[in-house]
């Protein structure tokens, strides 16, 4: 694993974006092909399971990767992750692909039971379980790595900090967490009018909590309460944010162009130095590579101040 301050990493001063090089997320091509392979396999087997999992199966064919996933999944798929890996509610395409190529033994959990049922029909080889990230059933130190892609921001109340504590607990000392989440210049919560994640969605009065957007302060206060070693930090924005906005606003008609996103999205990302470099209301993605320190009795675990300081470099 590469430390954020190592010679191989790129320091990005706040406010100065750097275009993401294509080789940094080159794994998106393999993920794209694997998505089509999964969708095609589901289509051929459809009559056997009476077309169960149609939402995911058809999506794998129509939209192999959403706009943000070209960077998020492409970035993590290029890492050497570990032997025994827990995927916490991430898009299942990543675990499906890495499991297929023999990159680790994966266990995938999700509180959204319909998603688990759909994926069981699309990829029967995956170990899929309905679990709450805030109360995982696994013993302490069960996994070499955890992967959590765009999940913690969707857990209401203090659920994000609880999930982080659980991932810390089930990681072995020396284990690594690969985490992405949404960021903006100013922290805020977003509510919608329906439960789109089934049991994983929680109502607050007459509204449903949808997402939390972190700023530089809440990244540290909500996500880094355990003494993680922050080994890598990247913050990314979309160069042409209209691409994402139109894809979302024009759904479901935009799905017809899902396969064409490959010609625009891989080159649509830039690394920025801090969430403060984003425009007001502009969304970004934070990528953290966090290691659980080995307690050898002589190496001091980093303090909250140490971890916050590493985020600014």
C-alpha positions in Angstrom: 0.0 0.0 0.0 1.3 3.5 -0.8 1.4 6.1 1.9 -0.1 9.5 1.1 3.2 11.2 1.7 5.3 8.7 -0.2 7.3 9.9 -3.3 4.9 8.0 -5.6 1.9 10.1 -4.5 0.9 13.5 -5.9 0.5 16.4 -3.6 -2.4 18.7 -4.7 -2.5 22.2 -3.2 -6.1 23.2 -2.2 -7.9 24.8 -5.1 -5.6 23.4 -7.8 -7.3 20.5 -9.6 -5.3 17.7 -11.3 -7.0 15.7 -14.1 -7.1 12.0 -13.2 -4.8 10.0 -15.4 -6.5 7.1 -17.3 -4.0 4.5 -15.9 -5.1 5.4 -12.4 -8.6 3.9 -13.0 -7.8 1.6 -15.9 -9.6 -1.3 -14.1 -12.9 0.3 -15.2 -12.6 -1.5 -18.5 -12.5 -4.9 -16.8 -15.5 -3.9 -14.6 -17.4 -2.7 -17.6 -16.8 -6.0 -19.4 -17.7 -8.0 -16.3 -21.0 -6.1 -15.9 -22.0 -7.0 -19.5 -20.9 -10.6 -18.9 -23.1 -10.8 -15.7 -26.0 -9.3 -17.5 -25.7 -11.7 -20.5 -25.4 -14.7 -18.1 -28.5 -13.6 -16.2 -30.4 -13.3 -19.5 -29.4 -16.8 -20.6 -30.4 -18.2 -17.3 -33.6 -16.1 -16.9 -36.1 -18.8 -17.6 -34.6 -21.0 -14.8 -35.3 -18.5 -12.1 -38.4 -16.9 -13.7 -36.5 -13.7 -14.4 -35.8 -13.0 -10.7 -33.2 -10.2 -10.3 -34.5 -8.4 -13.5 -33.7 -5.0 -12.1 -30.0 -5.8 -11.5 -29.6 -8.1 -14.5 -31.0 -5.6 -17.0 -29.1 -2.8 -15.3 -25.8 -4.7 -15.8 -26.5 -4.7 -19.5 -27.9 -1.1 -19.9 -25.6 0.7 -17.5 -22.4 -1.2 -16.8 -21.1 1.7 -14.7 -22.8 4.8 -13.4 -20.9 8.1 -14.0 -19.2 8.2 -10.5 -18.5 4.5 -10.5 -15.9 4.8 -13.3 -13.7 6.5 -10.7 -14.8 4.9 -7.5 -14.8 1.3 -8.6 -12.0 1.7 -11.1 -9.8 3.2 -8.4 -10.4 0.5 -5.8 -10.3 -2.4 -8.3 -6.7 -1.5 -9.0 -5.6 -2.0 -5.4 -4.2 -5.3 -3.9 -7.0 -5.7 -1.4 -6.4 -8.8 0.8 -7.2 -12.5 1.2 -10.4 -12.3 3.2 -12.5 -9.3 2.4 -15.8 -7.9 3.8 -17.8 -5.7 1.4 -20.1 -3.4 3.3 -23.1 -2.6 1.1 -21.0 -1.4 -1.8 -22.1 -1.9 -5.4 -21.8 -5.6 -5.8 -20.1 -5.4 -9.2 -16.7 -4.7 -7.6 -16.9 -7.8 -5.3 -18.2 -9.9 -8.2 -15.4 -9.0 -10.5 -12.5 -9.3 -7.9 -13.9 -12.6 -6.7 -14.1 -13.9 -10.2 -10.4 -13.2 -10.9 -9.4 -14.7 -7.6 -8.5 -11.4 -5.8 -9.6 -12.5 -2.3 -12.4 -14.4 -0.6 -15.3 -12.0 -0.4 -18.3 -11.7 1.9 -20.9 -9.1 0.9 -23.4 -7.7 3.3 -26.3 -5.3 2.8 -29.3 -4.2 4.8 -31.3 -3.7 1.5 -32.7 -7.3 1.3 -34.1 -6.8 -2.2 -30.7 -5.9 -3.5 -29.3 -9.1 -2.0 -32.1 -11.2 -3.6 -31.5 -9.6 -7.0 -27.8 -10.2 -6.9 -28.2 -13.9 -5.8 -29.9 -14.4 -9.2 -27.3 -12.4 -11.1 -24.2 -13.8 -9.5 -24.9 -17.0 -7.6 -21.2 -17.5 -6.7 -21.1 -14.5 -4.4 -21.4 -14.9 -0.6 -24.3 -12.5 0.0 -25.8 -11.8 3.4 -28.5 -9.4 4.8 -26.7 -7.5 7.7 -26.8 -4.1 9.3 -23.4 -2.3 9.0 -24.1 -0.9 12.5 -24.3 -4.3 14.1 -22.2 -6.8 12.1 -22.4 -10.5 13.2 -18.8 -11.3 12.6 -16.2 -11.9 15.4 -13.5 -9.3 16.0 -10.5 -9.4 13.6 -12.3 -11.6 11.1 -11.1 -9.9 7.9 -7.9 -8.7 6.2 -9.8 -5.8 4.5 -13.1 -4.0 4.3 -14.5 -2.2 1.2 -17.2 0.4 1.7 -18.1 2.4 -1.5 -20.6 5.2 -1.2 -22.4 3.7 1.8 -21.7 5.5 5.1 -23.3 8.7 3.9 -26.7 6.9 3.5 -26.9 5.7 7.1 -29.0 8.1 9.2 -28.3 9.7 12.6 -25.0 8.4 14.0 -25.1 5.3 11.9 -22.0 6.4 9.9 -19.9 6.5 13.0 -21.4 3.2 14.3 -20.6 1.5 10.9 -17.0 2.8 11.0 -16.6 1.4 14.5 -17.9 -2.0 13.4 -15.6 -2.1 10.4 -12.7 -1.3 12.8 -13.8 -4.1 15.0 -14.0 -6.8 12.4 -10.7 -5.9 10.8 -7.6 -7.7 12.0 -4.7 -5.5 13.3 -2.9 -4.3 10.2 -6.0 -4.7 8.1 -7.1 -2.0 5.6 -10.4 -0.2 4.9 -11.1 1.2 1.4 -13.8 3.9 1.8 -15.5 6.3 -0.5 -18.1 8.8 0.4 -19.8 12.1 -0.8 -18.3 15.5 0.0 -19.3 19.1 -0.5 -17.9 22.4 0.5 -20.4 22.7 3.3 -21.8 19.7 5.2 -25.5 19.0 4.8 -28.2 16.3 5.0 -30.5 15.4 2.1 -34.0 14.1 2.5 -36.4 12.6 0.0 -40.1 11.6 0.0 -39.9 7.8 -0.4 -37.9 4.8 0.8 -35.7 3.7 -2.1 -33.5 1.4 0.0 -36.2 -0.7 1.6 -35.4 -1.5 5.2 -32.2 0.4 4.9 -34.2 3.7 4.5 -35.4 5.4 7.6 -38.1 8.0 7.9 -37.6 11.2 9.9 -41.1 12.6 10.4 -42.8 12.7 7.0 -39.4 12.7 5.2 -36.9 9.9 4.4 -33.2 10.4 5.1 -31.2 9.9 1.8 -27.7 11.1 2.2 -25.1 13.1 4.2 -22.5 15.2 2.5 -19.3 15.6 4.5 -17.1 18.7 4.7 -13.5 18.7 5.9 -14.6 19.1 9.6 -17.2 16.3 9.6 -14.9 13.9 7.8 -12.7 13.9 10.9 -15.4 14.2 13.5 -17.8 11.5 12.1 -15.6 9.0 10.2 -12.2 9.0 12.0 -13.1 8.5 15.6 -11.0 5.3 15.8 -7.2 5.6 15.7 -6.9 4.8 12.0 -3.6 5.3 10.1 -4.6 7.5 7.2 -2.4 6.1 4.4 -4.0 7.7 1.4 -6.5 10.5 0.8 -8.0 11.6 -2.5 -10.8 14.1 -3.2 -12.3 14.1 -6.7 -14.7 16.2 -8.6 -16.3 15.8 -12.0 -14.9 18.2 -14.6 -18.2 18.3 -16.4 -20.8 18.0 -13.6 -23.6 18.4 -16.1 -22.9 14.8 -17.2 -23.9 13.4 -13.9 -26.8 15.8 -13.4 -28.3 15.0 -16.8 -27.9 11.3 -16.3 -29.9 11.5 -13.0 -32.5 14.1 -14.1 -33.3 12.3 -17.3 -33.8 8.9 -15.8 -35.1 6.4 -17.0 -34.6 7.7 -20.5 -30.9 8.3 -19.9 -30.5 4.6 -19.3 -30.7 4.0 -23.0 -27.3 5.8 -23.3 -25.8 4.0 -20.3 -23.2 2.0 -22.4 -22.1 5.3 -24.2 -21.0 6.7 -20.8 -17.7 4.9 -21.3 -16.7 7.4 -24.0 -17.0 10.4 -21.6 -16.8 9.4 -18.0 -13.3 7.9 -17.6 -11.7 11.3 -18.5 -14.2 13.4 -16.5 -12.4 13.5 -13.1 -10.0 15.8 -11.4 -8.3 15.5 -8.0 -8.7 18.5 -5.7 -6.8 19.3 -2.5 -9.8 19.8 -0.2 -13.6 19.8 -0.2 -13.2 23.6 0.2 -12.0 23.7 -3.4 -15.4 22.6 -4.6 -18.0 25.2 -5.7 -21.0 25.8 -3.4 -23.4 22.9 -4.1 -20.9 20.9 -6.1 -20.6 17.3 -5.2 -17.3 15.4 -4.9 -16.0 12.0 -3.8 -13.6 11.3 -1.0 -11.4 8.2 -1.1 -9.7 7.1 2.1 -7.3 4.2 2.5 -7.2 3.5 6.3 -5.2 1.0 8.2 -5.9 -0.4 11.6 -2.6 -0.2 13.4 -0.8 -3.3 14.8 -0.7 -2.9 18.6 2.9 -4.0 19.2 3.2 -2.1 22.5 5.7 0.3 21.1 4.1 2.2 18.2 1.8 5.0 19.3 -1.6 5.0 17.5 -2.3 8.3 15.8 -4.4 10.8 17.7 -7.5 12.5 16.3 -5.3 15.5 15.6 -2.8 13.4 13.8 -5.5 11.9 11.6 -7.1 15.3 10.8 -3.6 16.7 10.0 -3.1 13.9 7.5 -6.3 14.8 5.7 -4.9 18.2 4.9 -1.8 16.9 3.2 
